[in-house]
Structures are given as structure tokens and as C-alpha cells.
Amino acid sequence: MERKHLERLHSLSRQIEAAYTERTKGHMRRKVLETAHGRIWVREAFFKIKTEQNSNNNLKTV
């Protein structure tokens, strides 16, 4: 019984992570999602564009 419950939670966390990844176009950073069942690790959007802009600004100041 407990094993089935854990497998279900694992499956749900994978589904959430997949949906989140798709929505954020694959740019990810780990984040904890609090749910009624406890914590599930998902990933948060992390945009490369910002870091590229910062790099360009640094080059201009040099």
C-alpha cells in the first residue's frame, strides 16, 4: 500500500516537472514546490537571455 502511494507521488512529481519544463522552454533551475502531500522538487525558469545581456554590458564597460 505504502509503495503504491510513493510510486503515485513520484509519478505526479514527474508530470509536474515535465509540464513546467515545457512551459519554460527548457530553461530550468531547481525549486521546491509545497503540496498537500509534502515537498516535490521541480525546476524554476532560468533565462539565458539575462545572463547574455549582463555579459554584453560587462564587455561595454571594459
C-alpha positions as CSV (number, residue, x, y, z in Angstrom):
1,M,0.0,0.0,0.0
2,E,2.7,2.5,1.0
3,R,4.8,1.6,-2.0
4,K,1.9,2.3,-4.4
5,H,1.4,5.7,-2.7
6,L,5.1,6.6,-3.1
7,E,5.0,5.5,-6.8
8,R,2.0,7.7,-7.3
9,L,3.7,10.7,-5.8
10,H,6.8,10.1,-7.8
11,S,4.7,9.9,-11.0
12,L,2.9,13.2,-10.1
13,S,6.2,15.0,-9.5
14,R,7.5,13.8,-12.9
15,Q,4.3,15.1,-14.6
16,I,4.6,18.5,-12.8
17,E,8.2,18.8,-13.7
18,A,7.6,17.9,-17.4
19,A,4.8,20.5,-17.7
20,Y,6.9,23.1,-16.0
21,T,9.9,22.4,-18.3
22,E,7.7,22.6,-21.4
23,R,6.2,25.9,-20.3
24,T,9.6,27.4,-19.6
25,K,11.2,26.2,-22.9
26,G,13.7,24.0,-21.1
27,H,15.5,26.7,-19.1
28,M,15.4,25.4,-15.6
29,R,16.6,25.9,-12.0
30,R,15.6,23.6,-9.1
31,K,12.9,24.8,-6.8
32,V,10.7,23.2,-4.0
33,L,7.0,23.0,-4.6
34,E,5.0,22.7,-1.4
35,T,1.9,20.4,-1.8
36,A,-0.6,18.8,0.4
37,H,1.5,15.6,0.2
38,G,4.7,17.3,1.2
39,R,7.6,18.7,-0.9
40,I,8.1,17.9,-4.5
41,W,11.2,19.1,-6.3
42,V,10.5,20.9,-9.5
43,R,12.6,23.3,-11.6
44,E,12.1,27.0,-12.0
45,A,12.6,29.0,-15.2
46,F,16.1,30.4,-15.6
47,F,16.5,32.6,-18.7
48,K,19.8,32.6,-20.5
49,I,18.9,36.0,-22.2
50,K,19.5,37.8,-18.9
51,T,23.0,36.4,-18.4
52,E,23.8,37.2,-22.1
53,Q,22.7,40.8,-21.6
54,N,24.9,41.0,-18.5
55,S,27.9,39.7,-20.4
56,N,27.4,42.3,-23.1
57,N,27.1,45.1,-20.6
58,N,30.3,43.9,-18.9
59,L,32.1,44.0,-22.3
60,K,31.0,47.6,-23.0
61,T,32.3,48.8,-19.6
62,V,35.8,47.3,-20.2
